[in-house]
Amino acid sequence: MKKKVNIILIIAVLLLWGSVIYKALSNYFINDKNFSAVTENYDGKQFKIAEKDTFTLAILDRDPFLNKSFFVKKDKPRTMAYIYNKLVKKNIIPVKNTKANFPLISYFGYIKSKEKKDELIIVKINNQLKKLRINETFEGLTVKKKFKDSIYISNNLETRTFVKNKP
């Protein structure tokens, strides 16, 4: 009994797959006789081409999904002050930033103290050996950050990084 059911099921599956393959491959092997019959019956009348339907979209005042109103920005009236500001902004020549002149700086490291939190940073500025702390200013130079191998020093407009000198 079980053997007969299996045979019937296998035959059913083969028939199904056979029909699928036939439909897929029949598109590639169509007879041209059907098309030639249609062209023989053509009487030469022109086909009417449908014209495109045109329409315009209306601007919505509210969002139909959120039920909220849209706010449409209207152009501001052009006043004399507005026009003057536009003209002045076009004619302004940008001022070039003058780079800060850095003196000769060498970083030698820092000294850590048990008594105080802040470390003393040893820096040579214009051949003068100085001990500075973070955010301490000397001749317009300010030590911003300290690392083991480098420091950041700012001079008014510009910040530079100086790497530790190797002895």
LUMLUMFI-328251 format. One line per 5 residues: number of its first residue (from 1); for each residue x, y, z of N, C-alpha, C. Coordinates in pm, whole numbers, plus 32768, in hexadecimal, padded with zeros to 4 digits. Example, Ala and Ser with C-alpha at 12.3 -4.5 7.8 and 13.67 -1.06 7.14 Angstrom:
<rs>
1	8527 7DC7 830C 84CE 7E3E 830C 8528 7EB6 830C; 8505 7F1F 82C4 8557 7F96 82CA 850A 8003 8313
</rs>
This chain:
<rs>
1	8052 7F89 8000 8000 8000 8000 8057 807F 8000; 80BC 807F 8057 8113 80F3 8063 8160 8108 7FE2; 8186 809B 7FA1 81D2 80A3 7F25 817D 80E0 7EB6; 80FD 80BF 7EB0 80A3 80F5 7E49 808C 818B 7E5D; 807F 81B6 7EDA 806B 8245 7EF8 80E6 8295 7ECE
6	815C 825E 7EE9 81D8 82A3 7EC2 81E2 82B0 7E2B; 81BC 8249 7DE2 81C2 824E 7D50 8161 82B7 7D1A; 80E9 82BB 7D52 8084 831E 7D27 80B6 83AB 7D43; 80F0 83C1 7DB7 8124 8446 7DDB 8197 8470 7D81; 81EF 8412 7D60 8261 8432 7D08 822E 8458 7C7D
11	81C8 840E 7C4B 818F 842D 7BC8 814C 84B7 7BCA; 8107 84D9 7C37 80C5 855B 7C43 812C 85CC 7C43; 819B 85BA 7C8B 8204 8620 7C90 8243 8631 7C07; 825C 85C2 7BC1 8297 85CA 7B3B 8239 8612 7ADA; 81B6 85F9 7AE4 8156 863E 7A8D 8153 86D5 7AAA
16	8155 86F8 7B29 8156 8787 7B4D 81D3 87CC 7B18; 8248 8791 7B30 82C3 87CE 7B00 82C9 87CE 7A68; 8293 876A 7A2B 8290 8768 7999 823D 87D8 7961; 81CA 87F5 799F 8176 8864 796F 81BB 88EB 7985; 8200 88FA 79F4 8248 8978 7A0F 82B6 898D 79A7
21	8301 8925 798B 836E 8930 792A 8336 8949 789E; 82C7 8908 787C 8289 891C 77F9 825D 89AE 77E7; 821C 89E8 784F 81EF 8A73 7844 8266 8AD3 783B; 82D0 8AB5 7882 8344 8B0D 787E 838A 8B07 77F7; 8397 8A90 77BE 83E0 8A82 7741 838A 8A9B 76C6
26	8306 8A96 76D5 82AF 8AAA 7660 82B7 8B39 762D; 82DD 8B99 7681 82EB 8C23 7653 835E 8C32 75EF; 83C1 8BDC 75F9 8433 8BE4 759F 841C 8B9B 751A; 83BD 8B42 7519 83A5 8AF1 74A1 8316 8B05 746E; 82EC 8B82 7459 8264 8BA2 742B 8260 8B9A 7393
31	81EE 8B6A 735D 81DB 8B6A 72CC 81BD 8BF7 729D; 81F8 8C21 722E 81DF 8CA6 71F7 8160 8CA9 71A4; 811A 8C3A 7195 809F 8C35 7146 8032 8C8B 7184; 802C 8C90 7207 7FC4 8CE0 724A 7FD7 8D75 722D; 8055 8DA2 722C 806E 8E2F 7213 8058 8E52 7181
36	8078 8DFB 7128 8066 8E19 709A 7FD2 8E24 7078; 7F7C 8DDA 70BD 7EEC 8DE3 70A4 7EB8 8E6C 70CD; 7EED 8EA4 7134 7EC0 8F27 7162 7EEC 8F91 70FE; 7F66 8F8B 70CC 7F97 8FEF 7070 7F53 8FE6 6FE7; 7F24 8F71 6FC0 7EDE 8F63 6F40 7E54 8FA4 6F44
41	7E16 8FA9 6FB9 7D90 8FE2 6FC6 7D95 907A 6FDC; 7E09 90B7 6FE0 7E15 9147 6FF9 7DE2 9193 6F7F; 7D86 91F3 6F97 7D48 9239 6F26 7D89 92C1 6F0B; 7DF1 92EB 6F54 7E39 9366 6F36 7E02 93E1 6F7C; 7DA0 93D6 6FD2 7D6C 944A 701A 7DD2 9477 7083
46	7DD4 94FA 7099 7E2D 9533 70FF 7DF4 9519 718A; 7E4D 94FF 71E5 7E23 94F0 7270 7E1A 9579 72B0; 7DB8 958D 7302 7DA9 960C 7349 7E00 9607 73C6; 7E58 966A 73D0 7EB3 9671 7443 7E70 96C7 74AD; 7E68 9693 7524 7E28 96DC 7592 7E84 974D 75BE
51	7E4C 97C1 75D7 7E99 9834 7605 7EB1 9829 769B; 7F1E 9863 76C5 7F3F 985D 7752 7EE3 98BA 77A1; 7EBD 988B 7814 7E68 98DA 786B 7EC5 992F 78C3; 7EB0 99B2 78C3 7F04 9A0A 7914 7EB3 9A3F 7989; 7EFA 9A58 79F5 7EBA 9A8E 7A6C 7F23 9AD7 7ABE
56	7EF6 9B29 7B19 7F51 9B70 7B73 7F32 9B46 7C01; 7F99 9B42 7C50 7F89 9B1E 7CDC 7F73 9B9C 7D2F; 7F11 9B98 7D85 7EF5 9C09 7DDC 7F4F 9C03 7E57; 7F78 9C76 7E88 7FCA 9C7C 7F00 7F6E 9C69 7F78; 7F94 9C0C 7FCD 7F40 9BED 8041 7F5D 9C4E 80B2
61	7EF4 9C70 80FD 7F04 9CC7 8170 7F20 9C78 81EF; 7F00 9BF7 81ED 7F16 9BA7 8265 7F43 9B1B 823A; 7F83 9AD8 8297 7FB0 9A50 8281 7F3A 99F2 8296; 7F13 99A4 8232 7E9D 994F 8242 7EB3 98DB 82A2; 7F2E 98B5 82BB 7F48 9844 8313 7F56 986F 83A4
66	7F9D 98DC 83BA 7FB2 990C 8443 7F49 9972 846E; 7EFB 99A3 840F 7E92 9A07 8427 7ECD 9A85 8466; 7F3F 9AAE 8434 7F7F 9B29 8462 7F89 9B89 83ED; 7F88 9C08 840B 7F92 9C6E 83A4 8023 9C84 837D; 8038 9C9F 82FE 80BC 9CC5 82CD 80C9 9D5B 82D9
71	8140 9D88 82FB 815A 9E16 82FC 81AE 9E36 8281; 8179 9E86 822A 81BF 9EAC 81B0 8208 9F2E 81CB; 828C 9F2D 81B5 82DA 9FA6 81CA 82C3 A005 8155; 82A4 A07D 8178 8295 A0E3 8111 8311 A139 8110; 8335 A16A 809D 83AB A1BE 8091 8397 A23F 80DF
76	8401 A268 8124 83FC A2E4 816D 8401 A358 8109; 83BC A3C3 8127 83C5 A436 80CC 8453 A46E 80CF; 8481 A494 805E 8509 A4C8 8052 850B A55A 807D; 8549 A572 80EC 8555 A5FA 811E 85DE A630 80F8; 85F2 A6AD 810C 8672 A6EC 80EC 86E1 A6B3 8145
81	86C1 A694 81C2 8726 A65D 821C 8753 A5D4 81EA; 86F6 A584 81BB 8715 A500 8186 8770 A50C 810C; 874E A564 80B1 879E A577 8037 8828 A5AD 805B; 882E A60B 80BB 88AD A644 80E6 8907 A5D6 8121; 88CE A580 8176 891D A514 81B2 8953 A4B6 8148
86	8903 A497 80E2 8930 A440 8076 89A5 A47F 802A; 899A A501 800D 8A03 A547 7FC4 8A82 A552 8017; 8A73 A570 8097 8AE7 A580 80ED 8B30 A4FB 80FC; 8AE5 A48D 810C 8B25 A40B 811F 8B73 A3E2 80A3; 8B46 A407 802D 8B8D A3E4 7FB3 8C0F A430 7FA5
91	8C12 A4AC 7FD4 8C85 A503 7FBF 8CEC A4FB 802E; 8CD2 A4AE 8097 8D31 A4A5 8105 8DA3 A448 80DD; 8E1B A478 80F1 8E91 A428 80D4 8EB7 A3DF 8155; 8EC2 A35B 8150 8EE2 A313 81CB 8F6F A333 81FB; 8F7D A341 827D 8FFE A35F 82BA 9048 A2DC 82CD
96	90C2 A2D8 829D 9112 A25F 82AC 9144 A255 833B; 9138 A1DD 8372 916B A1C6 83F8 9202 A1C0 83F4; 923E A213 8442 92D0 A20F 8448 92F6 A19E 84A6; 934F A14B 8479 9378 A0DB 84CC 93CC A10F 853F; 93B5 A0D0 85B1 9400 A0F6 8628 9490 A0C7 8616
101	94EB A11E 863B 9577 A0FB 8631 95A0 A0AC 86AD; 95C3 A030 8698 95EF 9FDC 8707 9685 9FEB 8717; 96B2 9FF9 8791 9743 9FF9 87A8 9777 9F69 879E; 97F9 9F5A 87A9 9834 9ED4 87A8 980F 9E8E 882A; 97CB 9E1B 881E 979B 9DD3 8893 97CC 9D43 888C
106	97FE 9D13 88FC 9826 9C87 890A 97E5 9C50 8988; 97AD 9BD6 897E 976B 9B96 89F0 97C6 9B27 8A23; 97E0 9B28 8AA8 983B 9AC8 8AE2 97F7 9A64 8B3E; 9778 9A79 8B5F 9731 9A1D 8BB6 96EF 9A68 8C28; 96C8 9A1A 8C90 9687 9A59 8D03 96B5 9A14 8D82
111	96A2 9A5D 8DF0 96C9 9A2C 8E74 964A 9A1C 8EC6; 9638 99A5 8EFF 95C3 9987 8F50 95EA 9991 8FE2; 9596 99D6 9032 95B4 99E8 90BF 954E 999A 9112; 957B 9964 9182 951F 991D 91DB 94C6 997E 9227; 94F9 99F4 9240 94B2 9A55 9293 9447 9AA1 9243
116	9462 9AC1 91C5 9406 9B11 9174 93CB 9ABC 9105; 9351 9ADF 90DD 930F 9A98 9070 934E 9ABB 8FE9; 9366 9B3B 8FD1 9396 9B69 8F4F 9428 9B45 8F3A; 9446 9B1A 8EC2 94CF 9AFB 8E9F 9512 9B79 8E67; 9593 9B81 8E78 95E1 9BEC 8E3C 9612 9BBC 8DB4
121	95F4 9C0B 8D4F 961B 9BE8 8CC6 969B 9C35 8CA5; 96FE 9BEC 8C7B 9780 9C2A 8C5E 9785 9C4A 8BC9; 978F 9CCE 8BAC 978C 9CFE 8B22 97FD 9D61 8B10; 983B 9D5D 8A9B 98A2 9DBF 8A7A 9867 9E1E 8A14; 9856 9E9E 8A3B 981B 9F04 89E4 9885 9F6C 89C8
126	98AA 9F7C 8949 9914 9FDB 8920 9992 9FC9 8975; 99BE 9F4D 8981 9A38 9F2A 89CB 9A31 9F4D 8A60; 99B9 9F58 8A97 99A7 9F6A 8B27 995B 9EF0 8B5B; 9993 9EAE 8BBD 9952 9E39 8BF6 98E9 9E67 8C5A; 986B 9E3C 8C45 97FC 9E67 8C9A 97B2 9DEE 8CCE
131	9779 9DFC 8D48 9722 9D97 8D81 9696 9DD4 8D88; 963B 9D9C 8D3A 95B3 9DD1 8D32 954F 9D67 8D5D; 94DB 9D94 8D88 946D 9D3A 8DA7 9403 9D47 8D39; 93A2 9CEC 8D35 9337 9CF3 8CD1 92E6 9D72 8CE7; 92C3 9DB6 8C7A 9279 9E36 8C76 92C8 9EAA 8CB1
136	9348 9E9C 8CC2 939C 9F0B 8CEF 93D3 9F51 8C73; 93D6 9FD6 8C78 93FF A026 8C04 948A A060 8C1B; 94DC A05B 8BB1 9560 A098 8BB3 9578 A0D6 8B2B; 958A A15A 8B27 95A1 A1A7 8AAD 9538 A189 8A42; 94BB A181 8A68 944E A16A 8A09 9439 A0D8 89E4
141	948C A07F 8A15 947F 9FF0 89FA 9439 9FAE 8A6F; 93D8 9F57 8A51 938E 9F10 8AB9 9396 9E7A 8A9E; 93BA 9E2E 8B04 93BF 9D9D 8AF9 9331 9D6A 8B0D; 92F7 9D2A 8AA4 926B 9CFC 8AAA 9260 9C6D 8ADC; 92AE 9C11 8AA2 92A7 9B84 8ACA 9333 9B4A 8AD1
146	933F 9AE2 8B25 93BE 9AA0 8B37 93AC 9A0B 8B24; 9409 99CF 8ADA 940E 993F 8ACA 949C 9912 8AE8; 94B2 9890 8AE9 9539 985D 8B05 959B 9884 8A98; 956B 9884 8A1B 95C7 989C 89AC 95B3 9922 8966; 954D 9971 898D 9534 99F0 8949 94E1 9A4E 899F
151	94DD 9ACD 8974 9489 9B32 89B7 9447 9B88 894D; 93D6 9BC6 8973 9391 9C28 891F 93AA 9CB1 895B; 93DE 9D0C 8908 93F6 9D96 8934 93AC 9DF2 88D5; 9361 9E52 890E 9318 9EB1 88BA 9354 9F3B 88CB; 9353 9F86 885D 9384 A00F 885B 9317 A064 881E
156	92BC A097 886D 924A A0EB 8845 91F0 A0A4 87E0; 9214 A0A2 875F 91BD A06E 86F6 91D9 9FDD 86D2; 924F 9FAE 86E9 927A 9F2E 86B3 92A8 9ED0 8722; 928C 9E4E 870E 92BB 9DE8 876B 9314 9D87 8720; 9384 9D66 875B 93E2 9D09 871C 9407 9C99 877D
161	9434 9C2B 8744 945F 9BB9 8792 94F6 9BB1 878A; 9534 9B9B 87FE 95C5 9B8C 8804 95E6 9B03 883E; 963D 9ABB 87F7 9661 9A33 881E 96DC 9A39 8878; 96E2 99DB 88D6 974F 99D5 8936 97D4 99BD 88F2; 9838 9A0B 891A 98BF 99FB 88E2 9900 9981 8922
166	9945 9933 88D0 998C 98BF 8903 9A18 98E8 892A; 9A44 98BE 89A4 9ACC 98E6 89D1 9B39 98A0 8986
</rs>
